[in-house]
Amino acid sequence: MSSNRLFNLKRPHQLFGLGFGLGLAPKAPGTFGTFAALPFIFTTMYFPLWLQIVFAIVISVFGIWACGKTADDLGVHDHPAIVWDEVAGYYITMIGAALSWQSLLVGFLLFRFFDIAKPGPIRILDRRLHGGLGIMADDILAGIFSLICVQALFKAGYLPF
């Protein structure tokens, strides 16, 4: 059976796991899926920092379930269409950031770099963990690396506050 027949956005875990359908993009699904984080970023941008962190934890833990269940449906550990991990990673990148088109772009580029290049510990997590946690963990760490870089750029004055 073709995996396309297994996609069902009416199933809540797939709706989220597939980034509201953005993960079904024929080219660069991870890049397109990352954009699904934008509504969450814009909705919580004025929340206190602690609440943004709690929200990041919630979407990450939820993602472990949604991505794992979607992977089980598709019969593929980390199918390219599963992009909730990118949503969580980009959201984490933007925690506490003063939002501007520049910060969104720099955060997006940094997150995609760390997610694709998978330096050091990100690569280790990607290779050693399985299931929903394995799908999510490397992107969570890529988001943390990107968050540190974005905050350093703000602190150094290279991004507008």
Protein Blocks (a to p, Z undefined) as FASTA:
>chain_A
ZZklmpcfkbmklmmmnonolmmpfbhkllmmmmmmmmmmmmmmmgcfklmmmmmmmmmm
mmmmmmmmmmmmnopabacklmklmmmmmmmmmgoiacdfklmmmmmmmmmmmmmnopaj
lmmmmmmpgcjllmmmmmmmmmmmmmmmmmmmmmnopacZZ
